[in-house]
Amino acid sequence: MSIQQIRTTDELQQYIGQPGKKLLFKHSTTCPISAKANEEFRAYTQNSDTPAAIVHVIEDRPVSNQIAEELGIKHESPQIFLLEDSEVRWNTSHWKITQNAIKEAVEQ
């Protein structure tokens, strides 16, 4: 499944509003921890039907800020959310973002 890159707050609203389970990943393009998390995230999405989206936190700061505000979860980077019908079901950050962790969260 391809990963949607979200660049505007409108795209974010639209994505969050979709029914069902979906992943939202906040990625810092300058951070080595985030690079590793991004690899894990991409590895997971290659074999998954779960919709997935990515936000580049430095390049698209307003979108990143909107996520923290809207979901009510302190900004971290890298950070991943499992959303279901606009609700956060699970989130984690940094080294805890692994293919297995994502898989477990989605399958719960």
Biopython code that builds the backbone (N, CA, C, O; Angstrom):
import numpy as np
from Bio.PDB.StructureBuilder import StructureBuilder

atoms = [
    (1, "MET", "N", (0.862, -1.197, 0.000)),
    (1, "MET", "CA", (0.000, 0.000, 0.000)),
    (1, "MET", "C", (0.894, 1.242, 0.000)),
    (1, "MET", "O", (1.892, 1.291, 0.720)),
    (2, "SER", "N", (0.543, 2.226, -0.793)),
    (2, "SER", "CA", (1.405, 3.412, -0.843)),
    (2, "SER", "C", (1.110, 4.330, 0.344)),
    (2, "SER", "O", (0.012, 4.334, 0.899)),
    (3, "ILE", "N", (2.117, 5.093, 0.705)),
    (3, "ILE", "CA", (2.018, 6.000, 1.845)),
    (3, "ILE", "C", (1.683, 7.386, 1.322)),
    (3, "ILE", "O", (2.354, 7.905, 0.431)),
    (4, "GLN", "N", (0.655, 7.969, 1.878)),
    (4, "GLN", "CA", (0.250, 9.318, 1.483)),
    (4, "GLN", "C", (1.085, 10.332, 2.264)),
    (4, "GLN", "O", (1.207, 10.233, 3.485)),
    (5, "GLN", "N", (1.656, 11.301, 1.560)),
    (5, "GLN", "CA", (2.339, 12.371, 2.292)),
    (5, "GLN", "C", (1.361, 13.522, 2.500)),
    (5, "GLN", "O", (0.763, 14.028, 1.551)),
    (6, "ILE", "N", (1.212, 13.920, 3.744)),
    (6, "ILE", "CA", (0.277, 14.989, 4.092)),
    (6, "ILE", "C", (1.059, 16.285, 4.243)),
    (6, "ILE", "O", (1.997, 16.382, 5.034)),
    (7, "ARG", "N", (0.643, 17.283, 3.456)),
    (7, "ARG", "CA", (1.379, 18.553, 3.445)),
    (7, "ARG", "C", (0.567, 19.745, 3.939)),
    (7, "ARG", "O", (1.126, 20.802, 4.233)),
    (8, "THR", "N", (-0.760, 19.575, 4.032)),
    (8, "THR", "CA", (-1.604, 20.698, 4.469)),
    (8, "THR", "C", (-2.533, 20.249, 5.590)),
    (8, "THR", "O", (-2.796, 19.058, 5.757)),
    (9, "THR", "N", (-3.026, 21.221, 6.354)),
    (9, "THR", "CA", (-3.943, 20.880, 7.451)),
    (9, "THR", "C", (-5.268, 20.354, 6.877)),
    (9, "THR", "O", (-5.945, 19.559, 7.529)),
    (10, "ASP", "N", (-5.638, 20.781, 5.684)),
    (10, "ASP", "CA", (-6.853, 20.255, 5.036)),
    (10, "ASP", "C", (-6.705, 18.766, 4.730)),
    (10, "ASP", "O", (-7.613, 17.972, 4.977)),
    (11, "GLU", "N", (-5.534, 18.403, 4.185)),
    (11, "GLU", "CA", (-5.277, 16.985, 3.899)),
    (11, "GLU", "C", (-5.303, 16.174, 5.194)),
    (11, "GLU", "O", (-5.788, 15.044, 5.226)),
    (12, "LEU", "N", (-4.772, 16.773, 6.257)),
    (12, "LEU", "CA", (-4.748, 16.104, 7.558)),
    (12, "LEU", "C", (-6.175, 15.833, 8.041)),
    (12, "LEU", "O", (-6.500, 14.722, 8.461)),
    (13, "GLN", "N", (-7.023, 16.868, 7.974)),
    (13, "GLN", "CA", (-8.424, 16.732, 8.408)),
    (13, "GLN", "C", (-9.122, 15.616, 7.632)),
    (13, "GLN", "O", (-9.840, 14.792, 8.198)),
    (14, "GLN", "N", (-8.894, 15.617, 6.348)),
    (14, "GLN", "CA", (-9.512, 14.641, 5.469)),
    (14, "GLN", "C", (-9.062, 13.223, 5.843)),
    (14, "GLN", "O", (-9.865, 12.292, 5.898)),
    (15, "TYR", "N", (-7.767, 13.091, 6.096)),
    (15, "TYR", "CA", (-7.192, 11.784, 6.431)),
    (15, "TYR", "C", (-7.730, 11.286, 7.769)),
    (15, "TYR", "O", (-8.179, 10.145, 7.878)),
    (16, "ILE", "N", (-7.684, 12.140, 8.780)),
    (16, "ILE", "CA", (-8.149, 11.759, 10.120)),
    (16, "ILE", "C", (-9.629, 11.377, 10.082)),
    (16, "ILE", "O", (-10.068, 10.483, 10.805)),
    (17, "GLY", "N", (-10.383, 12.058, 9.240)),
    (17, "GLY", "CA", (-11.827, 11.831, 9.155)),
    (17, "GLY", "C", (-12.236, 10.543, 8.465)),
    (17, "GLY", "O", (-13.400, 10.151, 8.546)),
    (18, "GLN", "N", (-11.314, 9.875, 7.789)),
    (18, "GLN", "CA", (-11.659, 8.623, 7.100)),
    (18, "GLN", "C", (-12.035, 7.550, 8.112)),
    (18, "GLN", "O", (-11.436, 7.462, 9.184)),
    (19, "PRO", "N", (-13.041, 6.726, 7.766)),
    (19, "PRO", "CA", (-13.421, 5.648, 8.685)),
    (19, "PRO", "C", (-12.372, 4.539, 8.720)),
    (19, "PRO", "O", (-11.559, 4.403, 7.805)),
    (20, "GLY", "N", (-12.407, 3.752, 9.790)),
    (20, "GLY", "CA", (-11.528, 2.593, 9.898)),
    (20, "GLY", "C", (-10.164, 2.920, 10.477)),
    (20, "GLY", "O", (-9.893, 4.049, 10.887)),
    (21, "LYS", "N", (-9.310, 1.901, 10.500)),
    (21, "LYS", "CA", (-7.967, 2.039, 11.070)),
    (21, "LYS", "C", (-7.018, 2.646, 10.057)),
    (21, "LYS", "O", (-7.089, 2.347, 8.865)),
    (22, "LYS", "N", (-6.126, 3.504, 10.542)),
    (22, "LYS", "CA", (-5.105, 4.101, 9.676)),
    (22, "LYS", "C", (-3.917, 4.527, 10.522)),
    (22, "LYS", "O", (-4.051, 4.816, 11.711)),
    (23, "LEU", "N", (-2.751, 4.561, 9.883)),
    (23, "LEU", "CA", (-1.516, 4.947, 10.562)),
    (23, "LEU", "C", (-1.109, 6.352, 10.145)),
    (23, "LEU", "O", (-1.279, 6.753, 8.994)),
    (24, "LEU", "N", (-0.568, 7.092, 11.108)),
    (24, "LEU", "CA", (-0.063, 8.434, 10.833)),
    (24, "LEU", "C", (1.326, 8.527, 11.468)),
    (24, "LEU", "O", (1.481, 8.353, 12.676)),
    (25, "PHE", "N", (2.312, 8.799, 10.649)),
    (25, "PHE", "CA", (3.707, 8.803, 11.097)),
    (25, "PHE", "C", (4.300, 10.198, 10.937)),
    (25, "PHE", "O", (4.244, 10.789, 9.859)),
    (26, "LYS", "N", (4.873, 10.718, 12.028)),
    (26, "LYS", "CA", (5.560, 12.010, 11.987)),
    (26, "LYS", "C", (7.059, 11.751, 11.873)),
    (26, "LYS", "O", (7.661, 11.093, 12.722)),
    (27, "HIS", "N", (7.637, 12.275, 10.821)),
    (27, "HIS", "CA", (9.024, 11.955, 10.470)),
    (27, "HIS", "C", (9.876, 13.222, 10.424)),
    (27, "HIS", "O", (9.517, 14.209, 9.781)),
    (28, "SER", "N", (11.015, 13.171, 11.121)),
    (28, "SER", "CA", (11.985, 14.253, 11.019)),
    (28, "SER", "C", (13.080, 13.816, 10.055)),
    (28, "SER", "O", (13.789, 12.840, 10.300)),
    (29, "THR", "N", (13.204, 14.549, 8.964)),
    (29, "THR", "CA", (14.156, 14.171, 7.915)),
    (29, "THR", "C", (15.609, 14.417, 8.322)),
    (29, "THR", "O", (16.522, 14.046, 7.586)),
    (30, "THR", "N", (15.837, 15.039, 9.483)),
    (30, "THR", "CA", (17.214, 15.320, 9.911)),
    (30, "THR", "C", (17.668, 14.427, 11.063)),
    (30, "THR", "O", (18.797, 14.553, 11.540)),
    (31, "CYS", "N", (16.791, 13.526, 11.513)),
    (31, "CYS", "CA", (17.078, 12.767, 12.727)),
    (31, "CYS", "C", (17.360, 11.299, 12.417)),
    (31, "CYS", "O", (16.546, 10.644, 11.767)),
    (32, "PRO", "N", (18.504, 10.769, 12.871)),
    (32, "PRO", "CA", (18.829, 9.365, 12.612)),
    (32, "PRO", "C", (17.850, 8.374, 13.250)),
    (32, "PRO", "O", (17.580, 7.316, 12.682)),
    (33, "ILE", "N", (17.324, 8.713, 14.420)),
    (33, "ILE", "CA", (16.327, 7.835, 15.057)),
    (33, "ILE", "C", (15.090, 7.777, 14.169)),
    (33, "ILE", "O", (14.500, 6.715, 13.972)),
    (34, "SER", "N", (14.712, 8.922, 13.643)),
    (34, "SER", "CA", (13.537, 8.988, 12.778)),
    (34, "SER", "C", (13.776, 8.223, 11.477)),
    (34, "SER", "O", (12.860, 7.601, 10.940)),
    (35, "ALA", "N", (14.988, 8.272, 10.982)),
    (35, "ALA", "CA", (15.322, 7.525, 9.760)),
    (35, "ALA", "C", (15.090, 6.039, 9.977)),
    (35, "ALA", "O", (14.537, 5.357, 9.114)),
    (36, "LYS", "N", (15.515, 5.538, 11.134)),
    (36, "LYS", "CA", (15.324, 4.125, 11.475)),
    (36, "LYS", "C", (13.830, 3.813, 11.620)),
    (36, "LYS", "O", (13.345, 2.805, 11.104)),
    (37, "ALA", "N", (13.116, 4.680, 12.320)),
    (37, "ALA", "CA", (11.675, 4.492, 12.507)),
    (37, "ALA", "C", (10.959, 4.496, 11.156)),
    (37, "ALA", "O", (10.022, 3.727, 10.940)),
    (38, "ASN", "N", (11.404, 5.359, 10.256)),
    (38, "ASN", "CA", (10.817, 5.445, 8.917)),
    (38, "ASN", "C", (11.014, 4.131, 8.154)),
    (38, "ASN", "O", (10.115, 3.676, 7.448)),
    (39, "GLU", "N", (12.183, 3.535, 8.301)),
    (39, "GLU", "CA", (12.444, 2.227, 7.670)),
    (39, "GLU", "C", (11.473, 1.169, 8.190)),
    (39, "GLU", "O", (10.915, 0.387, 7.421)),
    (40, "GLU", "N", (11.284, 1.162, 9.494)),
    (40, "GLU", "CA", (10.380, 0.190, 10.121)),
    (40, "GLU", "C", (8.938, 0.414, 9.653)),
    (40, "GLU", "O", (8.216, -0.528, 9.328)),
    (41, "PHE", "N", (8.546, 1.687, 9.629)),
    (41, "PHE", "CA", (7.197, 2.076, 9.190)),
    (41, "PHE", "C", (6.968, 1.633, 7.737)),
    (41, "PHE", "O", (5.936, 1.045, 7.415)),
    (42, "ARG", "N", (7.937, 1.921, 6.872)),
    (42, "ARG", "CA", (7.810, 1.547, 5.454)),
    (42, "ARG", "C", (7.808, 0.032, 5.271)),
    (42, "ARG", "O", (7.073, -0.497, 4.436)),
    (43, "ALA", "N", (8.623, -0.656, 6.044)),
    (43, "ALA", "CA", (8.664, -2.120, 5.978)),
    (43, "ALA", "C", (7.293, -2.689, 6.352)),
    (43, "ALA", "O", (6.806, -3.624, 5.718)),
    (44, "TYR", "N", (6.684, -2.116, 7.383)),
    (44, "TYR", "CA", (5.358, -2.586, 7.786)),
    (44, "TYR", "C", (4.329, -2.337, 6.674)),
    (44, "TYR", "O", (3.552, -3.229, 6.334)),
    (45, "THR", "N", (4.328, -1.139, 6.118)),
    (45, "THR", "CA", (3.283, -0.781, 5.153)),
    (45, "THR", "C", (3.385, -1.575, 3.852)),
    (45, "THR", "O", (2.390, -1.732, 3.144)),
    (46, "GLN", "N", (4.570, -2.072, 3.534)),
    (46, "GLN", "CA", (4.739, -2.858, 2.309)),
    (46, "GLN", "C", (3.863, -4.103, 2.296)),
    (46, "GLN", "O", (3.402, -4.530, 1.238)),
    (47, "ASN", "N", (3.636, -4.679, 3.459)),
    (47, "ASN", "CA", (2.862, -5.924, 3.536)),
    (47, "ASN", "C", (1.521, -5.723, 4.225)),
    (47, "ASN", "O", (0.971, -6.660, 4.804)),
    (48, "SER", "N", (1.003, -4.525, 4.167)),
    (48, "SER", "CA", (-0.206, -4.221, 4.930)),
    (48, "SER", "C", (-1.231, -3.504, 4.063)),
    (48, "SER", "O", (-0.885, -2.774, 3.134)),
    (49, "ASP", "N", (-2.500, -3.728, 4.388)),
    (49, "ASP", "CA", (-3.584, -3.008, 3.702)),
    (49, "ASP", "C", (-4.028, -1.798, 4.508)),
    (49, "ASP", "O", (-4.927, -1.065, 4.096)),
    (50, "THR", "N", (-3.400, -1.592, 5.648)),
    (50, "THR", "CA", (-3.801, -0.460, 6.494)),
    (50, "THR", "C", (-3.360, 0.844, 5.841)),
    (50, "THR", "O", (-2.182, 1.000, 5.520)),
    (51, "PRO", "N", (-4.293, 1.794, 5.637)),
    (51, "PRO", "CA", (-3.901, 3.088, 5.076)),
    (51, "PRO", "C", (-2.832, 3.740, 5.956)),
    (51, "PRO", "O", (-2.885, 3.652, 7.183)),
    (52, "ALA", "N", (-1.874, 4.387, 5.320)),
    (52, "ALA", "CA", (-0.771, 4.998, 6.064)),
    (52, "ALA", "C", (-0.426, 6.357, 5.466)),
    (52, "ALA", "O", (-0.477, 6.559, 4.253)),
    (53, "ALA", "N", (-0.075, 7.280, 6.354)),
    (53, "ALA", "CA", (0.310, 8.618, 5.910)),
    (53, "ALA", "C", (1.516, 9.087, 6.702)),
    (53, "ALA", "O", (1.758, 8.653, 7.828)),
    (54, "ILE", "N", (2.270, 9.990, 6.075)),
    (54, "ILE", "CA", (3.490, 10.519, 6.694)),
    (54, "ILE", "C", (3.443, 12.046, 6.664)),
    (54, "ILE", "O", (2.955, 12.653, 5.710)),
    (55, "VAL", "N", (3.959, 12.643, 7.722)),
    (55, "VAL", "CA", (4.107, 14.100, 7.783)),
    (55, "VAL", "C", (5.573, 14.392, 8.081)),
    (55, "VAL", "O", (6.135, 13.867, 9.042)),
    (56, "HIS", "N", (6.186, 15.230, 7.254)),
    (56, "HIS", "CA", (7.564, 15.661, 7.513)),
    (56, "HIS", "C", (7.498, 16.861, 8.458)),
    (56, "HIS", "O", (7.046, 17.942, 8.080)),
    (57, "VAL", "N", (7.957, 16.649, 9.696)),
    (57, "VAL", "CA", (7.713, 17.640, 10.749)),
    (57, "VAL", "C", (8.441, 18.962, 10.546)),
    (57, "VAL", "O", (7.946, 20.006, 10.971)),
    (58, "ILE", "N", (9.596, 18.938, 9.910)),
    (58, "ILE", "CA", (10.339, 20.189, 9.721)),
    (58, "ILE", "C", (9.764, 20.969, 8.535)),
    (58, "ILE", "O", (9.505, 22.169, 8.627)),
    (59, "GLU", "N", (9.572, 20.258, 7.422)),
    (59, "GLU", "CA", (9.091, 20.900, 6.200)),
    (59, "GLU", "C", (7.635, 21.347, 6.313)),
    (59, "GLU", "O", (7.245, 22.364, 5.740)),
    (60, "ASP", "N", (6.840, 20.587, 7.050)),
    (60, "ASP", "CA", (5.408, 20.904, 7.174)),
    (60, "ASP", "C", (5.015, 21.097, 8.639)),
    (60, "ASP", "O", (4.117, 20.436, 9.160)),
    (61, "ARG", "N", (5.716, 22.017, 9.274)),
    (61, "ARG", "CA", (5.531, 22.304, 10.702)),
    (61, "ARG", "C", (4.068, 22.574, 11.093)),
    (61, "ARG", "O", (3.617, 22.031, 12.102)),
    (62, "PRO", "N", (3.301, 23.397, 10.333)),
    (62, "PRO", "CA", (1.915, 23.655, 10.734)),
    (62, "PRO", "C", (1.077, 22.371, 10.836)),
    (62, "PRO", "O", (0.229, 22.247, 11.720)),
    (63, "VAL", "N", (1.318, 21.432, 9.938)),
    (63, "VAL", "CA", (0.579, 20.165, 9.954)),
    (63, "VAL", "C", (0.986, 19.367, 11.198)),
    (63, "VAL", "O", (0.143, 18.790, 11.884)),
    (64, "SER", "N", (2.275, 19.346, 11.469)),
    (64, "SER", "CA", (2.795, 18.646, 12.642)),
    (64, "SER", "C", (2.183, 19.217, 13.926)),
    (64, "SER", "O", (1.757, 18.469, 14.806)),
    (65, "ASN", "N", (2.145, 20.540, 14.018)),
    (65, "ASN", "CA", (1.566, 21.197, 15.192)),
    (65, "ASN", "C", (0.082, 20.879, 15.335)),
    (65, "ASN", "O", (-0.420, 20.666, 16.439)),
    (66, "GLN", "N", (-0.604, 20.852, 14.204)),
    (66, "GLN", "CA", (-2.041, 20.556, 14.175)),
    (66, "GLN", "C", (-2.327, 19.147, 14.715)),
    (66, "GLN", "O", (-3.330, 18.928, 15.394)),
    (67, "ILE", "N", (-1.441, 18.204, 14.408)),
    (67, "ILE", "CA", (-1.622, 16.828, 14.887)),
    (67, "ILE", "C", (-1.590, 16.808, 16.418)),
    (67, "ILE", "O", (-2.451, 16.200, 17.054)),
    (68, "ALA", "N", (-0.598, 17.473, 17.001)),
    (68, "ALA", "CA", (-0.465, 17.515, 18.463)),
    (68, "ALA", "C", (-1.714, 18.147, 19.080)),
    (68, "ALA", "O", (-2.243, 17.666, 20.082)),
    (69, "GLU", "N", (-2.173, 19.236, 18.457)),
    (69, "GLU", "CA", (-3.315, 19.970, 18.968)),
    (69, "GLU", "C", (-4.594, 19.135, 18.856)),
    (69, "GLU", "O", (-5.335, 18.967, 19.824)),
    (70, "GLU", "N", (-4.826, 18.629, 17.667)),
    (70, "GLU", "CA", (-6.058, 17.901, 17.375)),
    (70, "GLU", "C", (-6.167, 16.579, 18.132)),
    (70, "GLU", "O", (-7.237, 16.227, 18.630)),
    (71, "LEU", "N", (-5.056, 15.852, 18.213)),
    (71, "LEU", "CA", (-5.099, 14.543, 18.866)),
    (71, "LEU", "C", (-4.824, 14.651, 20.366)),
    (71, "LEU", "O", (-5.021, 13.692, 21.112)),
    (72, "GLY", "N", (-4.367, 15.831, 20.798)),
    (72, "GLY", "CA", (-4.135, 16.059, 22.217)),
    (72, "GLY", "C", (-2.978, 15.255, 22.775)),
    (72, "GLY", "O", (-2.975, 14.885, 23.949)),
    (73, "ILE", "N", (-1.984, 14.984, 21.919)),
    (73, "ILE", "CA", (-0.814, 14.224, 22.359)),
    (73, "ILE", "C", (0.437, 15.036, 22.068)),
    (73, "ILE", "O", (0.658, 15.475, 20.939)),
    (74, "LYS", "N", (1.249, 15.229, 23.092)),
    (74, "LYS", "CA", (2.461, 16.035, 22.996)),
    (74, "LYS", "C", (3.298, 15.617, 21.788)),
    (74, "LYS", "O", (3.487, 14.429, 21.526)),
    (75, "HIS", "N", (3.789, 16.607, 21.068)),
    (75, "HIS", "CA", (4.596, 16.346, 19.876)),
    (75, "HIS", "C", (5.908, 15.664, 20.234)),
    (75, "HIS", "O", (6.632, 16.102, 21.128)),
    (76, "GLU", "N", (6.195, 14.591, 19.522)),
    (76, "GLU", "CA", (7.519, 13.985, 19.560)),
    (76, "GLU", "C", (7.866, 13.629, 18.126)),
    (76, "GLU", "O", (6.996, 13.580, 17.257)),
    (77, "SER", "N", (9.117, 13.388, 17.894)),
    (77, "SER", "CA", (9.504, 13.033, 16.531)),
    (77, "SER", "C", (10.729, 12.134, 16.599)),
    (77, "SER", "O", (11.724, 12.508, 17.221)),
    (78, "PRO", "N", (10.688, 10.984, 15.991)),
    (78, "PRO", "CA", (9.548, 10.424, 15.249)),
    (78, "PRO", "C", (8.435, 9.972, 16.193)),
    (78, "PRO", "O", (8.660, 9.684, 17.369)),
    (79, "GLN", "N", (7.237, 9.923, 15.637)),
    (79, "GLN", "CA", (6.060, 9.546, 16.422)),
    (79, "GLN", "C", (5.067, 8.881, 15.472)),
    (79, "GLN", "O", (4.931, 9.286, 14.317)),
    (80, "ILE", "N", (4.375, 7.857, 15.972)),
    (80, "ILE", "CA", (3.385, 7.179, 15.138)),
    (80, "ILE", "C", (2.081, 7.035, 15.904)),
    (80, "ILE", "O", (2.064, 6.826, 17.117)),
    (81, "PHE", "N", (0.990, 7.152, 15.160)),
    (81, "PHE", "CA", (-0.352, 7.002, 15.731)),
    (81, "PHE", "C", (-1.115, 5.950, 14.953)),
    (81, "PHE", "O", (-1.015, 5.869, 13.729)),
    (82, "LEU", "N", (-1.880, 5.143, 15.677)),
    (82, "LEU", "CA", (-2.886, 4.303, 15.045)),
    (82, "LEU", "C", (-4.217, 4.966, 15.345)),
    (82, "LEU", "O", (-4.615, 5.091, 16.503)),
    (83, "LEU", "N", (-4.896, 5.387, 14.300)),
    (83, "LEU", "CA", (-6.195, 6.042, 14.449)),
    (83, "LEU", "C", (-7.282, 5.072, 14.010)),
    (83, "LEU", "O", (-7.095, 4.282, 13.084)),
    (84, "GLU", "N", (-8.415, 5.147, 14.688)),
    (84, "GLU", "CA", (-9.579, 4.399, 14.234)),
    (84, "GLU", "C", (-10.769, 5.326, 14.353)),
    (84, "GLU", "O", (-11.116, 5.774, 15.446)),
    (85, "ASP", "N", (-11.391, 5.610, 13.221)),
    (85, "ASP", "CA", (-12.534, 6.537, 13.184)),
    (85, "ASP", "C", (-12.224, 7.823, 13.960)),
    (85, "ASP", "O", (-12.987, 8.203, 14.847)),
    (86, "SER", "N", (-11.140, 8.478, 13.642)),
    (86, "SER", "CA", (-10.728, 9.776, 14.224)),
    (86, "SER", "C", (-10.233, 9.705, 15.667)),
    (86, "SER", "O", (-9.846, 10.730, 16.229)),
    (87, "GLU", "N", (-10.235, 8.522, 16.277)),
    (87, "GLU", "CA", (-9.745, 8.379, 17.655)),
    (87, "GLU", "C", (-8.346, 7.765, 17.650)),
    (87, "GLU", "O", (-8.036, 6.907, 16.823)),
    (88, "VAL", "N", (-7.503, 8.216, 18.585)),
    (88, "VAL", "CA", (-6.185, 7.594, 18.719)),
    (88, "VAL", "C", (-6.332, 6.306, 19.523)),
    (88, "VAL", "O", (-6.760, 6.335, 20.676)),
    (89, "ARG", "N", (-5.979, 5.185, 18.916)),
    (89, "ARG", "CA", (-6.045, 3.884, 19.595)),
    (89, "ARG", "C", (-4.702, 3.525, 20.217)),
    (89, "ARG", "O", (-4.634, 2.784, 21.198)),
    (90, "TRP", "N", (-3.628, 4.064, 19.626)),
    (90, "TRP", "CA", (-2.277, 3.709, 20.081)),
    (90, "TRP", "C", (-1.319, 4.751, 19.530)),
    (90, "TRP", "O", (-1.524, 5.287, 18.441)),
    (91, "ASN", "N", (-0.270, 5.031, 20.297)),
    (91, "ASN", "CA", (0.802, 5.871, 19.756)),
    (91, "ASN", "C", (2.091, 5.558, 20.489)),
    (91, "ASN", "O", (2.083, 5.121, 21.639)),
    (92, "THR", "N", (3.189, 5.788, 19.808)),
    (92, "THR", "CA", (4.493, 5.601, 20.430)),
    (92, "THR", "C", (5.503, 6.466, 19.682)),
    (92, "THR", "O", (5.172, 7.108, 18.685)),
    (93, "SER", "N", (6.738, 6.471, 20.178)),
    (93, "SER", "CA", (7.727, 7.335, 19.540)),
    (93, "SER", "C", (9.131, 6.729, 19.617)),
    (93, "SER", "O", (9.369, 5.725, 20.288)),
    (94, "HIS", "N", (10.028, 7.369, 18.917)),
    (94, "HIS", "CA", (11.447, 7.046, 18.912)),
    (94, "HIS", "C", (11.742, 5.573, 18.624)),
    (94, "HIS", "O", (11.202, 5.008, 17.673)),
    (95, "TRP", "N", (12.591, 4.950, 19.436)),
    (95, "TRP", "CA", (13.044, 3.575, 19.167)),
    (95, "TRP", "C", (11.931, 2.546, 19.269)),
    (95, "TRP", "O", (12.079, 1.420, 18.794)),
    (96, "LYS", "N", (10.812, 2.928, 19.887)),
    (96, "LYS", "CA", (9.712, 1.971, 20.055)),
    (96, "LYS", "C", (8.928, 1.775, 18.759)),
    (96, "LYS", "O", (8.057, 0.907, 18.686)),
    (97, "ILE", "N", (9.228, 2.567, 17.747)),
    (97, "ILE", "CA", (8.542, 2.421, 16.460)),
    (97, "ILE", "C", (9.222, 1.303, 15.678)),
    (97, "ILE", "O", (10.244, 1.509, 15.023)),
    (98, "THR", "N", (8.628, 0.115, 15.765)),
    (98, "THR", "CA", (9.165, -1.032, 15.033)),
    (98, "THR", "C", (8.037, -1.674, 14.245)),
    (98, "THR", "O", (6.855, -1.488, 14.534)),
    (99, "GLN", "N", (8.444, -2.434, 13.242)),
    (99, "GLN", "CA", (7.490, -3.159, 12.425)),
    (99, "GLN", "C", (6.563, -4.010, 13.304)),
    (99, "GLN", "O", (5.347, -4.024, 13.110)),
    (100, "ASN", "N", (7.157, -4.717, 14.269)),
    (100, "ASN", "CA", (6.365, -5.588, 15.147)),
    (100, "ASN", "C", (5.416, -4.818, 16.042)),
    (100, "ASN", "O", (4.278, -5.239, 16.248)),
    (101, "ALA", "N", (5.870, -3.694, 16.576)),
    (101, "ALA", "CA", (5.026, -2.887, 17.444)),
    (101, "ALA", "C", (3.811, -2.369, 16.663)),
    (101, "ALA", "O", (2.688, -2.368, 17.168)),
    (102, "ILE", "N", (4.053, -1.937, 15.439)),
    (102, "ILE", "CA", (2.960, -1.425, 14.597)),
    (102, "ILE", "C", (1.966, -2.561, 14.303)),
    (102, "ILE", "O", (0.751, -2.390, 14.405)),
    (103, "LYS", "N", (2.516, -3.709, 13.939)),
    (103, "LYS", "CA", (1.688, -4.875, 13.604)),
    (103, "LYS", "C", (0.799, -5.259, 14.789)),
    (103, "LYS", "O", (-0.400, -5.483, 14.625)),
    (104, "GLU", "N", (1.393, -5.331, 15.975)),
    (104, "GLU", "CA", (0.630, -5.682, 17.178)),
    (104, "GLU", "C", (-0.487, -4.687, 17.434)),
    (104, "GLU", "O", (-1.612, -5.078, 17.748)),
    (105, "ALA", "N", (-0.185, -3.412, 17.302)),
    (105, "ALA", "CA", (-1.173, -2.368, 17.563)),
    (105, "ALA", "C", (-2.340, -2.473, 16.564)),
    (105, "ALA", "O", (-3.505, -2.379, 16.949)),
    (106, "VAL", "N", (-2.014, -2.666, 15.304)),
    (106, "VAL", "CA", (-3.044, -2.728, 14.262)),
    (106, "VAL", "C", (-3.935, -3.957, 14.459)),
    (106, "VAL", "O", (-5.139, -3.910, 14.205)),
    (107, "GLU", "N", (-3.328, -5.054, 14.914)),
    (107, "GLU", "CA", (-4.090, -6.308, 15.022)),
    (107, "GLU", "C", (-4.890, -6.429, 16.313)),
    (107, "GLU", "O", (-5.671, -7.367, 16.469)),
    (108, "GLN", "N", (-4.707, -5.502, 17.229)),
    (108, "GLN", "CA", (-5.442, -5.568, 18.506)),
    (108, "GLN", "C", (-6.939, -5.383, 18.309)),
    (108, "GLN", "O", (-7.697, -5.411, 19.279)),
]
sb = StructureBuilder()
sb.init_structure("model")
sb.init_model(0)
sb.init_chain("A")
sb.init_seg("    ")
for serial, (resi, resn, name, xyz) in enumerate(atoms, 1):
    if name == "N":
        sb.init_residue(resn, " ", resi, " ")
    sb.init_atom(name, np.array(xyz, "f"), 0.0, 1.0, " ", f" {name:<3s}", serial, name[0])
structure = sb.get_structure()
